[in-house]
Amino acid sequence: MSAYAPDPQNGPIQRHPDNWHSAQARHHPEGPAHSNGIGDKVSGFFGSDRREGLPMYKDKPFSYPGSRKKHPWYKQRRTVAVVLTSFAVISWWFGILSPLSYFTSSDGEMQASVKEKTQTSWFGSKVPAGDWETRAQKVKEAFKTSFNGYEKHAWGYDEFNPVSKNSRQMVPGGMGWIIVDALDTMMLMNLTDELAHSRQWIHQNLTYDQDHDVNTFETTIRMLGGLLSAHYLSTAFPDMYAPLNDGLSDDLYVEKATDLADRLLGAYETSSGVPLASVNLHSMKGIPSHADGGASSTAEATSLQLEMKYLAKLTGEDHYWDKAENVMKVVDDNQARDGLVPIFIYADRGTFRGENIRLGSRGDSYYEYLIKQYLQTSQQEPVYQAMWNETLEGIKKHLITYSSPSNFTVLAERPSGLDHHISPKMDHLTCFMPGTIALATTGGLPLVQAKAQPNWGPQQDEDMRLAEELMNTCWGMYKASPIGLAGEITHFNIYDPPLMYGNFPQGEKPASPASFDTSGLGPEFVGHDDYIIKGGDSHNLQRPETIESLFYMWRITGYEKYRNWGWEMFESFVKWTAVEDGTGYSSLQNVLRVPPTMKDNMESFWLAETLKYFYLLFSPNTILPLTDVVFNTEAHAFPRFQLNKLFSTGWERKPRDVVPEAKQGQEPDVTVNTIIRTEVHMEGEEKTPEPVAGAAAGATPDVLVEGGRDAVIGEEVPVG
């Protein structure tokens, strides 16, 4: 869920660059997007013995001819049972045997509760809604299929093409890119064989003394993060997650992590302390970006802190902490308006480049790591909470708008700055925000407990509502596609002039249609006229951001609909991304085509993030409680910990109580030093709607089209 834009020769498909491509992209003849091979691997969901290819999609139940002697239909007990059952279900659905309230509820909650009573599996079987243990096992099987295909055809290589079976190293000796990134997922799933094989490879083959440049950020979140998370799980839970007695050192992971971190620190050797985009692992010298005027991505520079701080805590070496923490000070000293930072920053000067504001590529994880740094150190560094609060208010003020005609909440962009036009565009990457807002609002507590806290008030209710509406929008990205999988980028039709969040009082914000979840896919989706998936943006990289937010929303609210949405999504991934010979899953070229064609690539985050979040969504909440851990932007789990005498917040924010000079024709914009969440406009208090910045009369809804990019509620009853 983060930024990556190295040179093509230096890595896999980038996480959210402006331009990306696979270093060895290969095309293959178009054909079915799934096969009997995968069906064989995940068959027998409920003892099924079907002998044909199994369509793994609940909306297309499978039927097959029986082998028994046929009797007249009225003598077949199965037929009679089916007829009676169908009549009962139809009667219940349409209210003949059910209270009228089930289909007259204004907010659609009761309709959803009926839908959630049963779920149809890939194989046409009715699956009890509470059978989450079996569903978690299905995710585990998908991981094993993916990893075993990699083991067989590309073991030790950094990139894997599951269709062509080709592989490639990012550096001459390999980085362990897929192996290390997947370690903690194997551990959580108790895959001891795969973990033992991986540990042996790390012990015998992995070295980071490579005379090659790598992306600073991606190497930190995937490799350093993967090693640190594996160390945490293996030492904090030695008998719980894939315990091994392989004779290797218990410090294997942290020793590799320390060596890698020492090499990465060379990127921070700049006049400002902001890290350069890349670093040579052998010489330990930073290398500026070859594009963007040499500037670093803001998200990349500010999404290294969780990893470096945890390593400092483990080793007692405070220089890891100091280097990472200084970056936050330099960025914040720029005093970005309303906490919204441009997506590029010059490492030599520590100042921003341009005014492009977005929470998609190159901007996203800056905001994510603000609140997570606050939680990582057990809420003992309030500076990061203050920064998060300021940015969330800025997001509401400048970036939240609404789609037309259905009023989905859109987290838009300001590509030319906050005083210019709004672009109704959302990268899939922005879908980390619903879960992050919910996490920030509750601190990771279940919603029922969070509401009982003394600091809960109307502001927190509003923030949770915003999280729910953004979650609806992100799920709509999947519903808008005929195959139930989102494109890389979605545009929206919006009102002219745009309706902004601040135009409406608290408690009266626009809401998405209550019926959107029960509508069909593609043209049958209730938001079909709101969502726009353009041809160049229609690929799917098996990204994790939406399932990540579904995981957080389920853990925090207890609303089972989020689990059900996740199950639908998982079925779509299995149905459409399975390679023909059953050895893995691939990203897709175009989610608007049925069937879609393969991109022939398996990103490491498919194993590290996407499948991990699916597994956690369907598993008990006691696995890695949100009150005990923080997940980095690659879904690697680190423990929350207390500050001690060695570590403290080594900086303070510059005062923000001075009114900056107003631009011509613009009212002064006041930003305060800290925003206390309990000091807010109470519901019903008069509030003047803010003007729409930069909204020109006659502007078309799709204000900006960025060319050249090939990559990038009402109350419910909590359950559990």
GUVOSE-953653 format. One record per residue (C-alpha): residue in one letter; x, y, z. Coordinates in pm, whole numbers, plus 50000, padded with zeros to 5 digits. Each point is the difference from the previous one (the first is absolute). Example, Ala and Ser with C-alpha at 12.3 -4.5 7.8 and 13.67 -1.06 7.14 Angstrom:
2
   code      px      py      pz
      A   51230   49550   50780
      S   50137   50344   49934
***
This chain:
720
   code      px      py      pz
      M   50000   50000   50000
      S   50273   50234   49922
      A   50230   50164   49749
      Y   50265   49855   49780
      A   50149   50137   49680
      P   50351   49869   49939
      D   50162   49953   49666
      P   49850   49705   49813
      Q   50315   49795   50049
      N   49986   50037   50377
      G   49684   49829   50106
      P   49658   49852   49945
      I   49683   50177   49905
      Q   49994   50318   50203
      R   49757   50048   50282
      H   49855   50333   49893
      P   50217   50179   49748
      D   49899   50239   49730
      N   50139   49760   49741
      W   50061   49633   50051
      H   50054   49677   49819
      S   50133   49658   50073
      A   50365   49963   49922
      Q   49924   49678   49816
      A   49634   50027   49915
      R   49891   49713   49781
      H   49677   49959   49811
      H   49829   49672   49938
      P   49711   49885   49784
      E   49664   50102   50132
      G   49805   49726   50165
      P   49803   49908   50306
      A   50100   50187   50308
      H   49954   49694   50217
      S   50042   49631   49956
      N   49934   49657   50135
      G   50346   50007   50153
      I   49912   50261   50258
      G   49660   49842   50040
      D   50165   49671   50091
      K   50219   50172   50258
      V   49713   50170   50181
      S   49722   49749   49934
      G   49812   49812   50264
      F   49888   50313   50176
      F   49721   49811   50170
      G   50076   49649   49888
      S   49911   50072   49640
      D   50092   49724   49756
      R   49937   50186   49679
      R   50189   49870   49705
      E   49998   50303   49770
      G   50180   50334   50016
      L   49876   50186   50303
      P   49886   50358   49949
      M   50121   50180   50309
      Y   49747   50279   50012
      K   49694   50001   50218
      D   49774   50183   49754
      K   50038   49724   49742
      P   49900   49677   50176
      F   50118   49685   49839
      S   49774   49709   49907
      Y   50107   49663   49876
      P   49822   49688   49877
      G   49941   49724   50250
      S   50108   49643   49939
      R   49705   49832   50164
      K   49704   49847   49818
      K   49750   50273   49931
      H   49650   49982   50150
      P   49699   50218   49926
      W   50062   50341   50146
      Y   49722   49973   50254
      K   50156   49679   50141
      Q   50344   50148   50045
      R   50044   50100   50363
      R   50273   50247   49907
      T   49777   50175   49747
      V   49710   50023   50244
      A   50233   50132   50269
      V   50141   50260   49761
      V   49651   50115   49897
      L   49882   50031   50360
      T   50320   50171   50109
      S   49986   50241   49707
      F   49641   50088   50082
      A   50090   50064   50362
      V   50297   50218   49908
      I   49802   50201   49743
      S   49717   50045   50247
      W   50239   50122   50265
      W   50178   50233   49760
      F   49688   50168   49871
      G   49840   50031   50338
      I   49728   49734   49980
      L   50144   49834   50308
      S   50199   50291   50133
      P   49925   50328   50174
      L   49939   50293   49767
      S   50291   50184   50158
      Y   50248   49774   49827
      F   49947   50172   49668
      T   49867   50336   50104
      S   50298   50110   50212
      S   50121   50334   49872
      D   50368   49931   50053
      G   50015   49654   49854
      E   50135   49836   50315
      M   49727   49739   50018
      Q   50030   49916   49632
      A   50370   49943   50060
      S   49927   49779   50300
      V   49783   49777   49783
      K   50273   49981   49737
      E   50255   49905   50263
      K   49803   49701   50132
      T   50158   49777   49737
      Q   50275   50039   49745
      T   50046   49805   49678
      S   50343   49844   49962
      W   50207   49964   49685
      F   49836   49663   49952
      G   49637   50098   50038
      S   49976   49871   50359
      K   49825   50203   50266
      V   50261   50112   50250
      P   49890   50095   50350
      A   50094   50361   50060
      G   50192   49908   50314
      D   50229   49747   49836
      W   50299   50232   50005
      E   50248   49737   50109
      T   49947   49809   49676
      R   50035   50319   49801
      A   50327   50082   50172
      Q   50121   49657   49894
      K   49908   50079   49640
      V   50223   50308   50018
      K   50277   49785   50145
      E   49964   49761   49706
      A   50024   50291   49755
      F   50322   50111   50168
      K   50143   49647   49983
      T   49910   49976   49632
      S   50175   50331   49929
      F   50308   49929   50208
      N   50039   49641   49887
      G   49989   50113   49637
      Y   50273   50249   50081
      E   50203   49733   50180
      K   49976   49768   49701
      H   50071   50245   49720
      A   50186   50302   50143
      W   50146   49914   50340
      G   50237   50266   50126
      Y   49912   50249   49727
      D   49858   50343   50071
      E   49736   50004   49729
      F   49773   49725   49874
      N   49780   49977   49692
      P   49747   49728   50087
      V   49867   49955   49645
      S   50328   49973   49807
      K   50191   49863   50302
      N   50277   50253   49942
      S   50189   50163   50285
      R   50244   50286   50051
      Q   50234   50141   50261
      M   49987   50364   50101
      V   50368   49990   50097
      P   50260   49740   49891
      G   49981   49789   50316
      G   49633   50051   50070
      M   49830   50195   50277
      G   49768   49731   50130
      W   49725   50235   49885
      I   49717   49748   49998
      I   50134   49770   50272
      V   50067   50265   50264
      D   49682   50193   49927
      A   49791   49686   50054
      L   50165   49875   50321
      D   49749   50126   50254
      T   49704   49888   49787
      M   50140   49646   50006
      M   50041   50027   50374
      L   49646   50123   50064
      M   49867   49717   49783
      N   50223   49744   50178
      L   50162   49886   49676
      T   50303   49836   50157
      D   50134   49828   49687
      E   50002   50319   49797
      L   50148   50195   50291
      A   50276   49745   50058
      H   50096   50011   49630
      S   50005   50381   50011
      R   50215   50017   50314
      Q   50256   49767   49846
      W   50018   50218   49690
      I   50044   50314   50209
      H   50273   49834   50206
      Q   50191   49859   49702
      N   49937   50247   49719
      L   49880   50339   50112
      T   50252   50281   50011
      Y   49936   50371   49968
      D   50360   50080   49911
      Q   49895   50061   49640
      D   50172   50250   49771
      H   49670   50121   49863
      D   49757   50282   50067
      V   49657   49923   50145
      N   49701   50213   50090
      T   50043   50124   50356
      F   49634   49993   50090
      E   49896   49671   49844
      T   50301   49822   50144
      T   49916   50140   50342
      I   49632   49909   50011
      R   50029   49660   49829
      M   50341   49862   50102
      L   50077   50178   50326
      G   49635   49989   50100
      G   49968   49633   49909
      L   50306   49900   50203
      L   49894   50203   50302
      S   49646   49865   49997
      A   50132   49643   49974
      H   50226   50069   50297
      Y   49709   50138   50200
      L   49771   49704   49933
      S   50271   49740   50058
      T   50118   50148   50331
      A   49678   50136   50150
      F   49798   49689   49904
      P   50262   49722   49979
      D   49748   49716   50030
      M   49708   50152   49813
      Y   50091   50093   49644
      A   50174   49721   49803
      P   50251   49905   50271
      L   50319   49843   49866
      N   50302   49824   50146
      D   50232   50027   49702
      G   50323   50068   50185
      L   50029   50351   49858
      S   50054   50303   50219
      D   49700   50165   50161
      D   50162   50328   49894
      L   50011   49908   49631
      Y   49739   50257   49903
      V   50121   50289   50214
      E   50363   49949   49896
      K   49904   50023   49633
      A   49778   50298   50078
      T   50279   50187   50177
      D   50243   49943   49714
      L   49743   50121   49750
      A   49905   50307   50203
      D   50365   50105   50031
      R   50025   49995   49622
      L   49675   50191   49953
      L   50115   50280   50231
      G   50227   50127   49724
      A   49690   50138   49828
      Y   49944   50237   50295
      E   50340   50167   49957
      T   49865   50319   49845
      S   50023   50360   50111
      S   49640   49991   50126
      G   49992   49641   50120
      V   49715   49912   49764
      P   50100   49669   49839
      L   50081   49969   49633
      A   49782   49781   49783
      S   50256   49720   49959
      V   50314   49867   50165
      N   50287   49775   49894
      L   50006   49717   50252
      H   50374   49935   49967
      S   50135   50355   50005
      M   49718   50119   50227
      K   49968   50315   49789
      G   49667   50164   49932
      I   49888   50065   49643
      P   49747   50271   49905
      S   49701   49923   49784
      H   50068   49996   49627
      A   49669   50180   49947
      D   49797   50274   50168
      G   50295   50238   50014
      G   50179   49764   50236
      A   49734   50041   50265
      S   49893   49715   50226
      S   49642   49887   50036
      T   49853   50147   50317
      A   49825   49675   50087
      E   50324   49807   49952
      A   50206   50231   50220
      T   49743   49999   50280
      S   49908   49631   50005
      L   50323   49860   50143
      Q   49944   50101   50361
      L   49811   49700   50141
      E   50272   49768   49879
      M   50298   50203   50119
      K   49844   50079   50338
      Y   49921   49635   50070
      L   50354   49900   49904
      A   50134   50266   50235
      K   49784   49860   50278
      L   50127   49646   49933
      T   50368   50089   49978
      G   50023   50300   50233
      E   50170   50194   49720
      D   49842   50343   50001
      H   50151   50116   49669
      Y   49734   49802   49811
      W   49736   50191   50193
      D   50165   50339   49958
      K   50050   49969   49624
      A   49639   49901   49937
      E   49850   50247   50244
      N   50190   50294   49854
      V   49821   49950   49668
      M   49666   50071   50167
      K   50131   50324   50146
      V   50137   50119   49665
      V   49673   49926   49824
      D   49788   50162   50270
      D   50222   50309   50012
      N   49872   50082   49651
      Q   49666   50077   50169
      A   49790   49855   49722
      R   49661   50164   49980
      D   49737   49811   50200
      G   50244   49713   50039
      L   49977   49893   49634
      V   50347   49944   49857
      P   50108   50007   49632
      I   50105   49661   49869
      F   50368   50088   49935
      I   50274   50135   50226
      Y   50359   50096   49918
      A   50238   49796   50213
      D   50280   50256   49980
      R   49786   50296   50108
      G   49722   49836   50197
      T   49738   50205   49813
      F   49705   49889   49793
      R   49997   49983   49623
      G   49677   50110   49835
      E   49653   50017   50151
      N   49846   49668   49899
      I   49785   49878   50291
      R   49862   49648   50006
      L   49965   49701   50228
      G   50068   49755   49720
      S   50338   49925   49852
      R   50295   50177   50161
      G   49785   50155   50271
      D   49809   49725   50173
      S   50215   49846   50271
      Y   50119   50337   50133
      Y   49654   50036   50151
      E   49983   49636   50102
      Y   50326   50019   50197
      L   49896   50311   50193
      I   49740   49822   50208
      K   50192   49672   50005
      Q   50307   50166   50149
      Y   49775   50136   50274
      L   49862   49652   50068
      Q   50335   49819   49967
      T   50142   50180   50302
      S   49684   49943   50202
      Q   49859   50349   49945
      Q   50298   50159   50173
      E   50091   50226   49707
      P   49703   50235   49961
      V   50173   50200   49727
      Y   49903   49731   49750
      Q   49638   49999   50112
      A   49992   50377   49960
      M   50141   49968   49647
      W   49742   49734   49914
      N   49713   50209   50138
      E   50110   50298   49796
      T   50027   49797   49680
      L   49661   49833   50046
      E   49835   50339   50034
      G   50189   50113   49689
      I   49881   49695   49809
      K   49640   50074   50093
      K   50037   50363   49903
      H   50178   49964   49666
      L   49973   49645   49867
      I   49669   49842   50098
      T   49730   50044   49734
      Y   49702   49796   49879
      S   49917   49808   49686
      S   49702   50062   49778
      P   49729   49883   50004
      S   50040   49750   50288
      N   50200   50200   50257
      F   50291   49765   50058
      T   50269   50168   50208
      V   50306   50074   49784
      L   50351   50063   50133
      A   50114   50219   49712
      E   50328   50168   49900
      R   50126   50357   49959
      P   50269   49952   49733
      S   50071   50374   49965
      G   49974   50091   50368
      L   49725   50068   50249
      D   49889   50323   49829
      H   49938   49833   49666
      H   49765   49748   49845
      I   49908   49673   50161
      S   50060   49674   49814
      P   49733   49733   50079
      K   50244   49713   49978
      M   50090   49730   50248
      D   50293   49764   49969
      H   49921   49662   50150
      L   50281   50089   50239
      T   49778   50260   50170
      C   49782   49719   50135
      F   50232   49965   50298
      M   49822   50306   50140
      P   49670   49852   50128
      G   50182   49757   50227
      T   50258   50257   50103
      I   49733   50253   50100
      A   49823   49733   50205
      L   50329   49901   50163
      A   50084   50361   50083
      T   49653   50072   50137
      T   49984   49698   50232
      G   50366   49932   50065
      G   49933   49643   49891
      L   49736   49936   50266
      P   49674   49834   49898
      L   49747   50271   49925
      V   49779   49913   50297
      Q   50292   50046   50237
      A   50126   50312   49824
      K   49661   50167   50034
      A   50015   49944   50376
      Q   50322   50200   50028
      P   49969   50348   50158
      N   50143   50178   49693
      W   49741   49858   49757
      G   49762   50256   49857
      P   49823   50121   49686
      Q   50334   50053   49823
      Q   50093   49635   50039
      D   49657   49892   49879
      E   50048   50216   49691
      D   50344   49858   49932
      M   49872   49644   50023
      R   49721   50090   49762
      L   50257   50136   49755
      A   50195   49675   50029
      E   49685   49800   49924
      E   49911   50211   49698
      L   50350   49980   49855
      M   49988   49625   50057
      N   49679   49989   49797
      T   50172   50192   49720
      C   50294   49763   49992
      W   49777   49695   49996
      G   49810   50169   49718
      M   50322   49996   49794
      Y   49968   49621   49999
      K   49626   50003   49933
      A   50052   50234   49704
      S   50196   49733   49813
      P   49824   49711   49823
      I   50242   49752   50160
      G   49976   50140   50353
      L   50362   50126   50011
      A   50104   50364   50009
      G   50212   50182   49747
      E   50320   50174   50100
      I   49839   50345   49976
      T   49637   50110   50014
      H   49860   50334   49892
      F   49663   50135   50107
      N   49727   50217   49861
      I   49950   50283   50248
      Y   49769   50296   50033
      D   50067   50330   49827
      P   50107   50188   50203
      P   50132   49726   50230
      L   49818   49931   50324
      M   50258   50009   50279
      Y   49999   49844   50344
      G   49992   50339   50173
      N   49685   50104   49815
      F   49792   49782   50230
      P   49953   50016   50377
      Q   50105   49716   50225
      G   49754   49714   49985
      E   49865   50104   49660
      K   50277   49894   49764
      P   49899   49829   49673
      A   49995   49622   50013
      S   50031   49724   49742
      P   49682   49811   49905
      A   49888   49744   50256
      S   49937   49755   49716
      F   50347   50014   49845
      D   50123   49683   50170
      T   49710   49790   49873
      S   50032   50117   49641
      G   50185   49802   49736
      L   50335   50047   49833
      G   50105   50224   49713
      P   49698   50146   49819
      E   49768   49863   50271
      F   50185   50185   50276
      V   49792   50283   50149
      G   50300   50235   49971
      H   50063   49918   49634
      D   49947   50362   49897
      D   50232   50130   50272
      Y   50307   49781   49946
      I   50228   50031   49696
      I   50270   49740   49931
      K   50210   50117   49707
      G   50176   49757   49771
      G   50349   50098   50106
      D   49908   49964   50367
      S   49814   49669   49981
      H   50278   49762   50104
      N   49993   49825   50335
      L   50322   49927   50190
      Q   49833   49798   50280
      R   50050   50298   50227
      P   49921   49978   50373
      E   49864   50341   50099
      T   49627   49924   49989
      I   50027   49665   50176
      E   50229   50171   50251
      S   49730   50252   50084
      L   49734   49728   50012
      F   50218   49824   50257
      Y   50024   50312   50216
      M   49631   50083   49962
      W   49899   49647   50102
      R   50234   49992   50299
      I   49885   50342   50122
      T   49626   50006   49923
      G   49911   49631   50016
      Y   49771   50048   49700
      E   49999   49667   49821
      K   49926   50158   49664
      Y   50369   50086   49974
      R   50091   49634   50029
      N   49741   49912   49738
      W   50136   50262   49761
      G   50347   49856   50056
      W   49877   49653   49917
      E   49842   50120   49677
      M   50327   50169   49910
      F   50202   49689   50076
      E   49774   49789   49781
      S   50052   50244   49714
      F   50377   49987   50041
      V   49996   49621   49998
      K   49766   49982   49703
      W   50169   50251   49773
      T   50369   50017   50096
      A   50077   49625   50020
      V   50247   49896   49731
      E   49895   49726   49762
      D   50223   49719   50127
      G   49906   50051   50364
      T   50340   50110   50127
      G   49918   50351   50118
      Y   49823   50328   49947
      S   50086   50294   49776
      S   49916   50367   49974
      L   49759   50095   49719
      Q   50012   50220   49692
      N   49642   50124   49994
      V   49718   49954   50250
      L   49748   50122   49742
      R   50048   49690   49783
      V   49831   49667   50066
      P   50210   49796   50033
      P   50297   50229   50071
      T   50348   49927   49868
      M   50296   49945   50230
      K   50289   50242   50055
      D   50216   49701   50095
      N   50136   50143   50322
      M   49970   49916   50369
      E   50097   50289   50221
      S   50146   49918   50339
      F   49721   50197   50167
      W   49748   49740   49877
      L   50158   49769   50260
      A   50110   50258   50254
      E   49688   50217   50013
      T   49698   49896   49797
      L   49978   49637   50108
      K   50110   50085   50353
      Y   49717   50249   50044
      F   49751   49752   49855
      Y   50124   49741   50248
      L   49980   50237   50296
      L   49654   50122   49894
      F   49863   49645   50015
      S   50200   49896   50311
      P   49926   50066   50369
      N   50060   50354   50122
      T   50238   49866   50263
      I   50270   49962   49733
      L   50208   50319   50019
      P   49747   50229   50174
      L   50007   50355   49868
      T   50062   50128   50353
      D   50328   49806   50016
      V   50160   50054   49657
      V   50039   50239   49712
      F   50029   49880   49643
      N   50247   50174   49775
      T   49896   50099   49650
      E   50097   49652   49876
      A   49781   49828   50264
      H   50294   49898   50216
      A   49906   49996   50368
      F   50207   50179   50264
      P   49919   50018   50372
      R   49891   50314   50174
      F   50257   50093   50262
      Q   50071   50253   50273
      L   50255   50277   49970
      N   50290   49976   50243
      K   50292   50215   50103
      L   50183   49929   49677
      F   49722   50105   49766
      S   49782   50309   49995
      T   49851   50241   49751
      G   50299   50209   49905
      W   49818   50288   49835
      E   49710   50242   50035
      R   49775   50155   49740
      K   50053   50358   49898
      P   49720   50231   50121
      R   49709   50019   49759
      D   49801   50273   50166
      V   50118   50272   49762
      V   49765   50093   49718
      P   50194   49965   49673
      E   49981   50275   49743
      A   49687   49950   49792
      K   50025   49966   49628
      Q   49822   50257   49788
      G   49625   49948   50009
      Q   50027   49731   50266
      E   49901   50004   50363
      P   50278   49932   50252
      D   50036   49635   50086
      V   50067   49937   50367
      T   50166   49681   50118
      V   50050   49932   50370
      N   50283   49820   50171
      T   49791   49707   50120
      I   49645   49891   49940
      I   49835   49838   50300
      R   49735   49756   49884
      T   49760   50078   50282
      E   49991   50371   49915
      V   49775   49993   49696
      H   49678   50144   49865
      M   49721   49818   50180
      E   49713   49858   49799
      G   49735   50261   49934
      E   50241   50291   50041
      E   49976   50251   49720
      K   50286   49970   49754
      T   50058   50203   49687
      P   50052   49781   49692
      E   50343   50047   49850
      P   50031   50117   49641
      V   50114   49749   49745
      A   50362   50078   49924
      G   50076   50023   49634
      A   49656   49882   49881
      A   49933   50172   49670
      A   49651   50027   49858
      G   49950   49768   49708
      A   50290   49771   50095
      T   49949   49640   49900
      P   49988   49738   50278
      D   50320   49829   49883
      V   50215   50309   50046
      L   50337   49845   49944
      V   50120   49701   49806
      E   50360   49907   50072
      G   50143   49840   49690
      G   50285   49758   49969
      R   49920   49792   50306
      D   49993   49629   49956
      A   49988   49925   50373
      V   49908   50171   50194
      I   47626   50042   51882
      G   49829   49954   50247
      E   50060   49795   50312
      E   50053   49630   49962
      V   50009   49735   50268
      P   50363   49908   50066
      V   50084   49632   49967
      G   50261   49838   50222
***
